[in-house]
Amino acid sequence: MKKIVAVLVTILAISFGSNAQSVAKTEVVKFKTSAKCGMCKARIEGDMGKTKGVQKVKLDLSDKTVSIVYNPKKTNPSALKASISKIGYDADEVIANQKSHDALPDCCQKDAAAHLD
């Protein structure tokens, strides 16, 4: 009976230990963007949500700030800024990729007048 209890305790300890190791630490980063409208929000949140290491994305249009929860073992802030640039938007000091920016709808481009949804 003592051996069975010892085996069960060992199995539980191993399973809890492996679960603790599989929980990745996350970090949060915020960038200013050139996003303007709901279409920009949907595009940034959708595309960035598919980026390796990204767990959550939220764009606040009132202050044009994107918040990203990510796994630092899989990506970093520089790579995230580059990803936003590839979508066609500025990310802090990283300027939007010109070709991607030009492919955005006219209302989402930087030279367009700001508008409300």
N, C-alpha and C positions, 0 to 999 in steps of 0.2 A: 504494500500500500504506500509506503514511504517513497518507493522508487517511482511509482506512478505519479504521485504528487510532485516529486522533483522533476520528472520529465515534463509535466504540464507547465510548471513554473518556468522551466528553461525555454520551452516553446513560446510561451507568452512573452518572456523577456526579449527573445530574438525578434518576434514579430513587432513589438513596440519599438525596438531599436531600429529596425529597418524602416518603419513608418516615419520615425523622427528624422531619419536621414533623407527620406524622399521629399520632405517638405522643404522647398527651396525658399531662401530668403529673397524678398523683393525690395526694390527701391522705387522711389517716385521722383520723377523729374518733370519740370514745367518749362514750356517754351512759349514765347510770343510768336504768333503766326500772322500771315497776311489774309487769313480766312475772313469772309464777309457775310455769308448767309447759310441757310439750312443745307443747301446743296454742298457747300464747302465742308460743313460739319459732317454730313453723311459720308463724303468722300474720304476725309481725313480719318474719321473714326473707323470706317470700314476697312480701308487699306492698311492703316497702322495696326488694326486688330489682327491682321493676317501676318504681321511681321514676326520673325523668329524672336522669341524671348518676351514678347509683349503680352501682358495678361489683361490689361484694361486701359482703355483710352477714353478721355472725355474732353471735348472742346467746349469751352465757355465763350460764346460769341460776344457777350457783353464786354469782355476785356481781351478777346482774341488770344486766349491762353489755352494751350493744350496740356493736359496732365496725363502722364503715362506711367502706369505701374508695370515694371519689367523685372526680369530675372537678370541680375548683373553677371551671371556666369554665361549667359547666352548673347548678350548685347550690351551696349554702352551708350551714353548720351550722344556721343559724336555720330555713331551709326544711326541712332534714332533721328537726329537732325538731318542726316543725309537722306534717310528714307522719306521724311516730310518734303525735302527739296525735290526728290524724284517724283513725288505726287504733283508738284507744281506750286508749292507754297513756301514762303520764307519760314525759317525756324531760327529765331534769335538772329545771330550774325550770319547764318548760312542762307544765302540767297537761293530762291527757287530756281530749279533747272529750267532754263529758258524754253526748251522744246516742250516740256511737260506743261509749263505755265501757259504757253500759247495754245495748247490743246484744251485748256479749261473753257467752260462756257464763258461768253463775254462778261457776264455779270460777276464772275468769280475772279477775273483778272485784276491785278493791282491797280491799273490805271482807270478802272471803272469807278463810277461814283458809288459811295457807300449806300446801302439800301437795307430796308427791313423786310422780313418775310411776311 
